[in-house]
Every structure is written in structure tokens, then in C-alpha cells.
Amino acid sequence: MPDQAVTPTVSVVVMAHPKRQEFVPELLASLDRDAEVVWDQRNDRWDTGRRAWQAIDRSASHGLVVQDDAIVCRDLVAGVEKALVHAPAKTPLCLYCGRVRPYRTLVEQLVERADHGRASWLTMTGLHWGVGIVLPVEFIDPMIAWADQRPDIANYDRRISRWLDHQGIRTW
């Protein structure tokens, strides 16, 4: 199944809100890669997320946007790069999958199926949630262009999720 032609590289950006600025130094110190911080300037999740995606270094194969309240594992970015080797090319990754409403039952069913089949991944039709999102860099501009036209969707991660669904792209 893996079809990565080149070794994936990941550019990291943190999207942050001034109300949670105390979380940012610890998050940056926990990351195994330098990351730019994009601050919320007008209490608008889409604006902040949009600018975070625009800040991704396009020389990388993938971008990772991490929210300011994420608690990340050791060697997160190196682990993401290794994981991308085992995923199909042009696959988005959602680095957090909660087990609370409204997706609790779905996630529990997927985990049980994965446990019985010895699967390494859960795949879904959308993001469940936006704590850490990895996208191939070639997705960024079309995603932003589509999402800019959807002011009816307030949540930043839900806009991205809807774009992926609109494109028929499953999230790993």
C-alpha cells in the first residue's frame, strides 16, 4: 500500500490564541522541529488556521498545523515522517481522534475493527478533530480557496474536513 516516492518531510506551524499563550513555550520546546507560531489576531478560527497553513514551508512534502493546546509525544515530527512512508501518497493525517460526542460510537467501532484486524490505521471520511492536522503541501492552496468560500462553517477543522470530503479524500 505505501507509495511514497520520496522520503516525506514535514513543515510545522503552531496556531495559537493569545488567551492560551502560556501553553506555547512548552509546546515549542516539546516539538522535535522548529515551528513558526501564527497568532490569532481577530478571534477568528478560520483566519488563524488559514494563515497557519499559508505559513507552511512549501519545500516540504507535508505541512503540520498543531493547535496551541496540544500535548505532543516525544519525536512527533520524526514519527509523522515515518508514518507517512506507510500511508498512500497524498493522504491527510489527523493526529488526534477523540472518543467523545458526537463521534464516540464511530470511533469505538473503528478501534474495535482495527484491533480485530490488526490494523495500524483508522481511516475516516473527515477530521476528528483539528488538534494536529497533516496535509500534503499541494492540498493547501486548493483547500484554502474552497474553504474561503464557506463562511457558513465556523470551525477551522470542519472546513478542512468538508473540503477533504468534497474531494473524496479519506483521512488516516
VEXKEPA-152424 format. One line per field, with one value per atom (N, C-alpha, C): residue in three letters; x, y, z; atom name. Coordinates in steps of 0.02 Angstrom, whole numbers, plus 50000, padded with zeros to 5 digits. Layout:
// VEXKEPA-152424
sefi: (ala/...)
X: (X/...)
Y: (Y/...)
Z: (Z/...)
fise: (CA/...)
***
This chain:
// VEXKEPA-152424
sefi: (met/met/met/pro/pro/pro/asp/asp/asp/gln/gln/gln/ala/ala/ala/val/val/val/thr/thr/thr/pro/pro/pro/thr/thr/thr/val/val/val/ser/ser/ser/val/val/val/val/val/val/val/val/val/met/met/met/ala/ala/ala/his/his/his/pro/pro/pro/lys/lys/lys/arg/arg/arg/gln/gln/gln/glu/glu/glu/phe/phe/phe/val/val/val/pro/pro/pro/glu/glu/glu/leu/leu/leu/leu/leu/leu/ala/ala/ala/ser/ser/ser/leu/leu/leu/asp/asp/asp/arg/arg/arg/asp/asp/asp/ala/ala/ala/glu/glu/glu/val/val/val/val/val/val/trp/trp/trp/asp/asp/asp/gln/gln/gln/arg/arg/arg/asn/asn/asn/asp/asp/asp/arg/arg/arg/trp/trp/trp/asp/asp/asp/thr/thr/thr/gly/gly/gly/arg/arg/arg/arg/arg/arg/ala/ala/ala/trp/trp/trp/gln/gln/gln/ala/ala/ala/ile/ile/ile/asp/asp/asp/arg/arg/arg/ser/ser/ser/ala/ala/ala/ser/ser/ser/his/his/his/gly/gly/gly/leu/leu/leu/val/val/val/val/val/val/gln/gln/gln/asp/asp/asp/asp/asp/asp/ala/ala/ala/ile/ile/ile/val/val/val/cys/cys/cys/arg/arg/arg/asp/asp/asp/leu/leu/leu/val/val/val/ala/ala/ala/gly/gly/gly/val/val/val/glu/glu/glu/lys/lys/lys/ala/ala/ala/leu/leu/leu/val/val/val/his/his/his/ala/ala/ala/pro/pro/pro/ala/ala/ala/lys/lys/lys/thr/thr/thr/pro/pro/pro/leu/leu/leu/cys/cys/cys/leu/leu/leu/tyr/tyr/tyr/cys/cys/cys/gly/gly/gly/arg/arg/arg/val/val/val/arg/arg/arg/pro/pro/pro/tyr/tyr/tyr/arg/arg/arg/thr/thr/thr/leu/leu/leu/val/val/val/glu/glu/glu/gln/gln/gln/leu/leu/leu/val/val/val/glu/glu/glu/arg/arg/arg/ala/ala/ala/asp/asp/asp/his/his/his/gly/gly/gly/arg/arg/arg/ala/ala/ala/ser/ser/ser/trp/trp/trp/leu/leu/leu/thr/thr/thr/met/met/met/thr/thr/thr/gly/gly/gly/leu/leu/leu/his/his/his/trp/trp/trp/gly/gly/gly/val/val/val/gly/gly/gly/ile/ile/ile/val/val/val/leu/leu/leu/pro/pro/pro/val/val/val/glu/glu/glu/phe/phe/phe/ile/ile/ile/asp/asp/asp/pro/pro/pro/met/met/met/ile/ile/ile/ala/ala/ala/trp/trp/trp/ala/ala/ala/asp/asp/asp/gln/gln/gln/arg/arg/arg/pro/pro/pro/asp/asp/asp/ile/ile/ile/ala/ala/ala/asn/asn/asn/tyr/tyr/tyr/asp/asp/asp/arg/arg/arg/arg/arg/arg/ile/ile/ile/ser/ser/ser/arg/arg/arg/trp/trp/trp/leu/leu/leu/asp/asp/asp/his/his/his/gln/gln/gln/gly/gly/gly/ile/ile/ile/arg/arg/arg/thr/thr/thr/trp/trp/trp)
X: (50040/50000/50043/50099/50138/50160/50154/50176/50211/50245/50284/50346/50354/50411/50474/50466/50523/50510/50562/50555/50516/50460/50420/50458/50445/50471/50413/50415/50359/50380/50342/50350/50296/50314/50269/50253/50189/50165/50117/50123/50078/50028/49963/49913/49894/49896/49889/49842/49809/49766/49800/49799/49831/49806/49744/49719/49756/49788/49825/49900/49923/49994/50041/50018/50062/50077/50036/50047/50102/50112/50154/50227/50260/50331/50342/50300/50307/50295/50245/50232/50291/50318/50375/50435/50445/50501/50491/50428/50413/50420/50417/50421/50493/50502/50569/50587/50557/50569/50552/50589/50570/50501/50464/50396/50383/50351/50327/50262/50250/50186/50146/50084/50038/49985/49981/49936/49869/49817/49750/49752/49731/49733/49664/49610/49544/49490/49511/49465/49424/49460/49429/49468/49438/49473/49495/49451/49470/49527/49524/49578/49645/49646/49708/49732/49686/49705/49728/49695/49713/49785/49800/49867/49919/49899/49945/49963/49912/49926/49967/49955/49995/50067/50080/50149/50189/50158/50193/50247/50306/50361/50345/50335/50313/50368/50430/50482/50476/50436/50422/50370/50364/50312/50245/50246/50185/50189/50131/50126/50091/50110/50078/50060/49995/49972/49950/49980/49966/49933/49880/49847/49884/49878/49917/49905/49848/49834/49851/49886/49905/49959/49956/50009/50039/50099/50128/50175/50181/50227/50298/50346/50416/50426/50467/50485/50424/50377/50315/50328/50366/50375/50413/50464/50500/50453/50410/50361/50311/50289/50243/50277/50340/50376/50382/50395/50398/50330/50278/50210/50190/50209/50191/50221/50276/50307/50259/50218/50174/50103/50090/50024/50027/49971/49972/49992/50022/50040/49976/49984/49928/49874/49895/49849/49853/49797/49798/49799/49831/49831/49799/49758/49730/49764/49800/49841/49804/49741/49701/49632/49609/49542/49509/49466/49433/49380/49365/49313/49253/49238/49181/49131/49073/49021/49047/49024/48971/48997/49061/49090/49109/49089/49110/49096/49035/49017/49056/49062/49100/49172/49204/49274/49282/49238/49242/49235/49190/49181/49244/49273/49333/49392/49399/49453/49444/49382/49370/49387/49366/49382/49457/49491/49564/49597/49574/49602/49594/49536/49524/49562/49573/49608/49681/49704/49774/49795/49749/49762/49805/49843/49886/49853/49802/49771/49695/49666/49594/49587/49539/49526/49454/49444/49378/49366/49304/49286/49301/49324/49338/49388/49402/49447/49407/49435/49402/49454/49478/49473/49536/49543/49598/49658/49668/49724/49791/49797/49856/49834/49845/49824/49885/49894/49948/49917/49939/49915/49974/49969/50019/50018/50076/50078/50036/50029/49990/49915/49893/49823/49810/49861/49850/49813/49838/49806/49735/49722/49653/49606/49632/49591/49572/49622/49608/49558/49568/49523/49451/49442/49375/49347/49388/49364/49349/49384/49369/49297/49270/49202/49148/49169/49123/49120/49101/49096/49041/48997/48945/48973/49036/49068/49119/49102/49144/49208/49204/49262/49314/49374/49430/49439/49439/49450/49391/49331/49273/49275/49301/49307/49355/49411/49460/49429/49394/49362/49312/49272/49222/49256/49312/49348/49373/49402/49427/49369/49312/49254/49230/49229/49209/49254/49318/49367/49367/49330/49330/49394/49426/49490/49478/49497/49490/49548/49533/49583/49609/49673/49705/49722)
Y: (49940/50000/50063/50066/50128/50145/50209/50229/50297/50310/50372/50365/50407/50403/50431/50481/50512/50512/50520/50523/50586/50578/50636/50683/50747/50798/50840/50862/50897/50966/51017/51085/51095/51125/51130/51203/51216/51281/51271/51313/51312/51369/51354/51407/51419/51483/51499/51558/51556/51611/51645/51712/51747/51725/51701/51678/51615/51579/51519/51526/51588/51600/51564/51549/51514/51442/51413/51345/51342/51397/51396/51380/51410/51393/51318/51288/51216/51175/51194/51158/51163/51222/51231/51190/51189/51151/51076/51054/50983/50958/51003/50983/50967/50918/50898/50933/50989/51028/51100/51147/51217/51228/51273/51287/51361/51388/51457/51458/51512/51521/51573/51556/51603/51618/51681/51703/51726/51709/51735/51810/51846/51919/51951/51911/51941/51893/51844/51796/51760/51736/51704/51641/51583/51519/51507/51523/51511/51557/51620/51666/51642/51621/51597/51532/51485/51422/51433/51477/51493/51520/51568/51597/51546/51499/51446/51402/51383/51341/51380/51444/51484/51489/51482/51487/51423/51369/51306/51315/51289/51291/51244/51272/51233/51190/51195/51149/51081/51077/51013/50975/50910/50872/50879/50892/50896/50954/50980/51029/50999/51021/51000/51063/51072/51127/51097/51121/51098/51155/51140/51191/51201/51261/51281/51239/51206/51167/51093/51075/51006/50985/50924/50893/50840/50852/50809/50757/50703/50650/50669/50635/50644/50624/50661/50646/50645/50689/50691/50697/50746/50760/50703/50678/50620/50560/50551/50496/50506/50568/50582/50567/50587/50573/50498/50460/50387/50358/50383/50359/50372/50430/50447/50399/50368/50318/50259/50245/50186/50203/50265/50286/50301/50295/50313/50386/50400/50470/50511/50575/50621/50601/50579/50559/50609/50638/50680/50637/50662/50627/50673/50644/50678/50647/50688/50661/50653/50670/50661/50637/50586/50561/50550/50596/50592/50538/50518/50468/50498/50561/50594/50611/50635/50654/50704/50705/50663/50599/50584/50528/50468/50467/50414/50344/50332/50265/50247/50293/50281/50263/50302/50290/50223/50207/50143/50085/50090/50038/50030/50086/50083/50053/50072/50044/49969/49948/49876/49838/49865/49834/49831/49886/49888/49837/49831/49782/49711/49695/49627/49612/49662/49652/49669/49687/49706/49763/49810/49868/49919/49956/50008/50077/50083/50148/50144/50199/50210/50256/50244/50291/50314/50378/50408/50457/50477/50525/50597/50609/50677/50679/50740/50750/50747/50716/50713/50728/50777/50849/50881/50946/50982/50996/50957/50968/50965/50917/50910/50883/50922/50901/50903/50849/50844/50840/50885/50885/50887/50852/50862/50935/50964/51036/51054/51008/51026/51032/51010/51018/51088/51123/51184/51238/51257/51312/51295/51236/51221/51217/51190/51186/51256/51301/51369/51404/51396/51429/51405/51339/51312/51335/51330/51347/51421/51464/51535/51550/51506/51515/51486/51462/51429/51464/51528/51562/51533/51492/51459/51405/51387/51336/51372/51384/51424/51389/51325/51289/51276/51294/51287/51214/51167/51097/51069/51091/51066/51090/51150/51173/51128/51113/51069/51000/50975/50910/50908/50960/50963/50965/51001/51003/50933/50899/50831/50786/50791/50751/50770/50834/50859/50830/50821/50794/50717/50686/50613/50585/50623/50603/50580/50518/50492/50516/50524/50544/50483/50479/50425/50450)
Z: (50000/50000/50000/50034/50034/49963/49946/49880/49883/49937/49943/49900/49849/49804/49837/49879/49913/49988/50025/50098/50116/50152/50170/50218/50209/50254/50277/50339/50369/50394/50373/50399/50453/50509/50566/50581/50593/50614/50673/50723/50780/50772/50777/50777/50850/50870/50941/50953/51010/51031/51091/51093/51149/51218/51224/51289/51313/51267/51285/51274/51276/51261/51309/51370/51417/51396/51352/51327/51274/51239/51179/51192/51242/51253/51266/51306/51320/51257/51218/51155/51109/51099/51055/51080/51146/51174/51166/51162/51154/51083/51035/50965/50946/50904/50881/50816/50802/50742/50759/50729/50737/50708/50739/50715/50721/50670/50672/50711/50747/50782/50746/50729/50698/50750/50769/50823/50796/50833/50818/50826/50774/50775/50783/50771/50774/50799/50839/50868/50814/50764/50706/50691/50705/50697/50625/50577/50508/50487/50505/50486/50514/50577/50607/50574/50564/50532/50460/50425/50355/50353/50397/50397/50419/50463/50484/50424/50385/50326/50275/50268/50221/50243/50308/50334/50326/50304/50294/50240/50253/50205/50147/50088/50031/50001/50027/50004/50038/50091/50124/50083/50095/50061/50096/50161/50201/50251/50268/50321/50380/50439/50501/50539/50552/50594/50660/50714/50781/50819/50855/50895/50961/50988/51047/51109/51115/51175/51166/51112/51101/51151/51173/51212/51166/51144/51093/51122/51086/51107/51088/51118/51100/51027/50992/50923/50877/50889/50850/50775/50755/50684/50650/50682/50654/50648/50697/50694/50637/50627/50572/50505/50498/50436/50424/50477/50469/50452/50484/50471/50399/50372/50304/50252/50269/50225/50215/50266/50265/50244/50227/50204/50129/50095/50024/50015/49958/49942/49942/49955/49955/50004/50063/50116/50173/50194/50254/50317/50368/50433/50484/50527/50584/50645/50683/50737/50803/50803/50864/50845/50878/50866/50934/50952/51018/51021/51081/51092/51128/51113/51144/51089/51111/51064/51014/50954/50927/50894/50898/50860/50903/50966/51012/50984/50963/50939/50876/50830/50768/50785/50827/50843/50879/50925/50960/50912/50863/50813/50770/50749/50708/50747/50810/50851/50860/50872/50880/50815/50758/50694/50683/50701/50693/50738/50800/50847/50821/50793/50769/50704/50664/50601/50604/50664/50673/50627/50618/50576/50613/50575/50603/50599/50559/50546/50554/50572/50564/50504/50462/50407/50413/50400/50407/50350/50344/50292/50311/50371/50392/50448/50469/50526/50591/50641/50706/50760/50768/50770/50744/50750/50720/50765/50816/50862/50825/50780/50737/50670/50617/50550/50504/50466/50417/50348/50304/50234/50187/50130/50077/50057/50044/50029/49968/49920/49861/49876/49934/49954/49981/50005/50044/50004/49947/49910/49887/49858/49840/49901/49956/50017/50041/50043/50065/50019/49953/49905/49915/49925/49936/50003/50055/50123/50131/50094/50096/50074/50033/50007/50054/50113/50159/50227/50228/50293/50338/50309/50349/50395/50385/50428/50471/50534/50578/50598/50613/50639/50585/50601/50555/50532/50578/50561/50521/50536/50500/50427/50414/50344/50306/50338/50305/50294/50344/50339/50282/50276/50222/50154/50149/50085/50067/50115/50102/50079/50113/50094/50024/50010/49944/49889/49905/49857/49856/49902/49905/49935/49979/50009/50080/50094/50162/50206/50269/50318/50355/50363/50400/50469)
fise: (N/CA/C/N/CA/C/N/CA/C/N/CA/C/N/CA/C/N/CA/C/N/CA/C/N/CA/C/N/CA/C/N/CA/C/N/CA/C/N/CA/C/N/CA/C/N/CA/C/N/CA/C/N/CA/C/N/CA/C/N/CA/C/N/CA/C/N/CA/C/N/CA/C/N/CA/C/N/CA/C/N/CA/C/N/CA/C/N/CA/C/N/CA/C/N/CA/C/N/CA/C/N/CA/C/N/CA/C/N/CA/C/N/CA/C/N/CA/C/N/CA/C/N/CA/C/N/CA/C/N/CA/C/N/CA/C/N/CA/C/N/CA/C/N/CA/C/N/CA/C/N/CA/C/N/CA/C/N/CA/C/N/CA/C/N/CA/C/N/CA/C/N/CA/C/N/CA/C/N/CA/C/N/CA/C/N/CA/C/N/CA/C/N/CA/C/N/CA/C/N/CA/C/N/CA/C/N/CA/C/N/CA/C/N/CA/C/N/CA/C/N/CA/C/N/CA/C/N/CA/C/N/CA/C/N/CA/C/N/CA/C/N/CA/C/N/CA/C/N/CA/C/N/CA/C/N/CA/C/N/CA/C/N/CA/C/N/CA/C/N/CA/C/N/CA/C/N/CA/C/N/CA/C/N/CA/C/N/CA/C/N/CA/C/N/CA/C/N/CA/C/N/CA/C/N/CA/C/N/CA/C/N/CA/C/N/CA/C/N/CA/C/N/CA/C/N/CA/C/N/CA/C/N/CA/C/N/CA/C/N/CA/C/N/CA/C/N/CA/C/N/CA/C/N/CA/C/N/CA/C/N/CA/C/N/CA/C/N/CA/C/N/CA/C/N/CA/C/N/CA/C/N/CA/C/N/CA/C/N/CA/C/N/CA/C/N/CA/C/N/CA/C/N/CA/C/N/CA/C/N/CA/C/N/CA/C/N/CA/C/N/CA/C/N/CA/C/N/CA/C/N/CA/C/N/CA/C/N/CA/C/N/CA/C/N/CA/C/N/CA/C/N/CA/C/N/CA/C/N/CA/C/N/CA/C/N/CA/C/N/CA/C/N/CA/C/N/CA/C/N/CA/C/N/CA/C/N/CA/C/N/CA/C/N/CA/C/N/CA/C/N/CA/C/N/CA/C/N/CA/C/N/CA/C/N/CA/C/N/CA/C/N/CA/C/N/CA/C/N/CA/C/N/CA/C/N/CA/C/N/CA/C/N/CA/C/N/CA/C/N/CA/C/N/CA/C/N/CA/C/N/CA/C/N/CA/C/N/CA/C/N/CA/C/N/CA/C/N/CA/C/N/CA/C/N/CA/C/N/CA/C/N/CA/C/N/CA/C/N/CA/C)
***
